[in-house]
Amino acid sequence: MVQAQSSRPGVGATLYDDADGNGVTFRTWAPNADSVSVAGSFNSFNPNTHFLTGEGDGWWSIDVPYVGQGARYKFVIRNNGQELWRRDPWARRLTNSVGDPLVYDKDAYQFQADGFTMPPWNELVIYEMHIGTYGALPGDPVPAGFQDCIDNLDHLMELGVNCVELMPINEFTGDINWGYNLAYPWSVESSYGGPDQLKAFVDACHARGIAVILDVLYNHWGPSDLDLWQYDGWSQNGYGGIFFYNDDLKADTPWGPRPDFGRGEVRTYIHDNAMLWLDEFRLDGLRFDATKYIRGVPEAGVEIPEGWSLMQWINESIDATQPWKITIAEDWGDNEWMSRSVGEGGAGFESQWDGVFLHPVRALASIVDDQDRSMFELRDSVLKSFNGQATQRVVFTESHDEAANQPRLPEVIWPANADSWEAKKRSTLAASVVFTSPGIPMIFQGQEFFEDGTWTDAAPMDWGRKDSFNGIFQLYCDLISLRRNRGGASRGLTGNNTNFHHLNDSDKIGAWHRYDQGGAGDDVVVVTNWKSEYRGSYRIGFPSGGTWYCVFNSNATGYGPAFTGGGPIQVEADAVAWDGMGFSAQLDIPPYTALIFSQERPDDGGGGGGDQNGPILVDGERDELYGDPLVIQDTSTGFGDNDLGLVNYANGSELDSFSARVESGVLYLFFAGNLESNYNKLDIFIDSIPDAGQNRLRDDNPDVKFGGLNRMGGPGDGDEPGLRFDEGFAPDFWIDFTGGGEFGVSYDTFINWSPLLTGGGDEGGWGFAGPGGSGAGLAIFAGNGIIASINNSNTAGVSGGDGIDDGSGVVTGIELAIPLLVLGNTDGNGISVAAFVNGSNHDYLSNQVIGPLGGSPNLGEPRVVDFEEIPGLQHVVVVEAEIPPCPGDFNGDGVVNGADFGSLLAAWGPCKRCEPDLNRDGVVNGADVGLLLAVWGQCP
């Protein structure tokens, strides 16, 4: 028999390796035990060989040499004739909730993302995640694990969130579970992968600039698989013994037994557990579940002062050591003292979930009759704050509770018809309120691609909905971009100030002004319409005069078929006092729509405005990404056109340059030149699948009309070729831009496309190019992932017309971003592009053709053109973009070192498309430092 008290620190099973040897210190707390031994794989689970020695105050310990990581063990406690085999309350790892504890080396995992910096709380956007279902793909078994979720983290980067809140990951009963019936507070759920995999998940999040918050349970534990229950054999009144209250009043909660917050050892057990996640696991914050049941017994109206002081102690410890980390209370008591400082007598939380926002906003979205929606409740929900601080509340319309205990919001809006226009419009309107109200916004997993039904822990995320509802996904991306002010036009959404300045309860219009310091790029005005009726020429107050751009329109057509456009691209606020403001503007508001206005355009195009079809905005610089043009054509416009010289029309179309690249699974195309407004066309054909496609375009494909230019098919006989391309060029995909206008009064760009292999017909869209010099953008057919942008800011070389109207009568830049999957291409290899300008009468092809074609004025009708007969290739092959051989080696000396770190610091802050911005989020910050340190000394 071995028996000796340990002089080494640690509770549970702690590895040691010092001058006196190596092994494990076992220590436990069992104040009512007669004796304690440890049995494990190192002694054939013999309970009579290794007895712990009493240290006083109920503590027992022993050093067992030569025991290493992974050894299995249990404590054997003897009390009044009982022999109780107990799992370690401090176990850091278990085989499962009814299995054995495992000795764990807490220092084995080596973190990589050392440079991570917690985002400012006013810029946080939280994504609530359940590990077991987020990481699984349809058809996969659940639960998924931490590694599966790591594989899906790039989705969160694409979405734009910068904080993940994990539902509980402590060892719980079984494998499929919400996590709220935890059995072992210090152990990480085995079915998720255990503690090292959790650390790897945190590391992977930090490498992507994403903070991680953990949902912790201190209001109750269990009730199943709970060896803490009557741990050392003692109890009173049949309750839980040393770790729990043992009186009728405080012993139970609705979910399981309540820990004894008044017993010193239990207080330390909970306090140290909270610090464990922040210290060892490097988590960035904690969300405390059901704090109302820590601070009291709500059913009896009784307070538990020792529960309050325990929360204060934890929050004080965090503030003293890691004040940038956040603690969030789920209290539901509308209690501002929860988020007051401990010095003021508060509980010390930095924020809390806000039911005053959640329930009214969900009701506003789900009420059937428009007249029953209350704009007063909207106002109160938007303006609510704790202690006058916006970040002291978390705002959302869905969490795990709402998603699981009732259907998700689209299903609540219209049961059994969640795909309805009403469900899409009103759920996204509610989301717009979440991201524009003061507070820290949060969404629950799947909300971003319109998950419906009821969430369950037994089924994986339906990732297919990301494609099916890609437009709604883009809507969330745009809202998050604006909320984080990533484009520099919406700082007010991160500010502390809100003025709900317009309330019309009859017409169901509500508007509010968000700002930090105020001014262009800061002031944001949000306008919402909660009725199914279109509101035209509606006057809203603005804080300053001049042009206000609509940087987000929740009805933009790029967000899906239910979103029909309408609303302003921009408004002019004049000196008409309104809504208590000195300026105002008249604007159109589509039904069930939110509009966001700023006096600056977002640098990253973080919103869709008016009739624009989506989020991206040409910025006049994007062509830098393409490198040198692949071809610069003869720009002669000496071809016939019956509209040349007319007022408000530009003289002649021309294709001046073309550049392209393939990168990260996307084909990017850039065209420069003039496309005048008398219905000239830029036709683009893409051969994306080598050795396949339709080399001969024929009119017997009745579904593809080529934007009305049917002559691009055969001349009438299905056996005869139509437009013939170079040998070996077999187009699979066609897209067309047509400039059109009526005597300069309006100018539209009509866009058609079709995948030629399918024979599935044209899709068409259109959008206004914007007034001269201003530029505008369209993201078309978002459901297919196609983004297109047009620009008319450069009218150099255009002759004729009458000045500025020329600018609204010509397109001078077109950009395309087409996912390779849309093109049927998997790796970017073998893609070729042909493009040409097609005349307004559809009776010839101009000389503006990609390739070496000379200055021929025209080539005749499309149905008789044969590029095979023209010397040289009239198409180009697009190659994969060159990847820098060593990201982080900014000076090219072959090693990442201090010199490169200096370059990064010199670029600190907003830094659009600069090399030190390693994660390409438009700003150089701590996230880039982390990525740099990850390759320190290397040149991968």
Secondary structure, 3 states (H helix, E strand, C coil): CEECCCCCCCCEEEEEEECCEEEEEEEEECCCCCEEEEEECCCCCCCCCEECEEEECCEEEEEEECCCCCCEEEEEEEECCEEEEECCCCCCCECCCCCCEECCCCCCCCCCCCCCCCCCHHHCCEEEECHHHHCCCCCCCCCCCHHHHHHCHHHHHHHCCCEEEECCCEEECCCCCCCCCEEEEEEECHHHCHHHHHHHHHHHHHHCCCEEEEEECCCCCCCCCCCCCCCCCCCCCCCCCCCECCCCCCCECCCCECECCCCHHHHHHHHHHHHHHHHCCCCCEEEECCHHHCCEECCCCEECHHHHHHHHHHHHHHHHHCCCCEEEECCCCCCHHHHCCHHHCCCCCCEEECHHHHHHHHHHHHCCCHHHCCHHHHHHHHHCCECCEHHHEEECCCCHHHHHHCCCHHHHHCCCCCCCHHHHHHHHHHHHHHHHCCCEEEEECCHHHCCCCCCCCCCCCCCCHHHHCHHHHHHHHHHHHHHCCCCCCCHHHHCCEEEEEEEECCCCEEEEEEECCCCCCCCEEEEEECCCCCEEEEEEEECCCEEEEEEEECCCHHHCCCCCCCCCCEEEEECCCECCECEEEEEEECCCEEEEEECCCCCCCCCCCCCCCCCCCCCCCHHHHHCCCCEECCCCCCCCCCCCCCCCCCCCCEEEEEEEEEECCEEEEEEEEEEECEEEEEEEEEECCCCCCCCECCCCCCCCCHHHCHHHCCCCCCCCCCCECCCCCCCCEEEEEEEEECCCCCEEEEEEEEECCCCCCCEEEEEECCCCCCCEEECCCHHHCCEEEEECCCCCCCCCCCCHHHHCCEEEEEEEEEECCCCCCCCCCCEEEEEEEECCCCCCEEEEECCCCCCCCECCCHHHCEHHHCCCCCCEEECECCCCCCCCCCCCCCCCCHHHHHHHHHCCEECCCCCCCCCCCCEECHHHHHHHHHCCCCCC
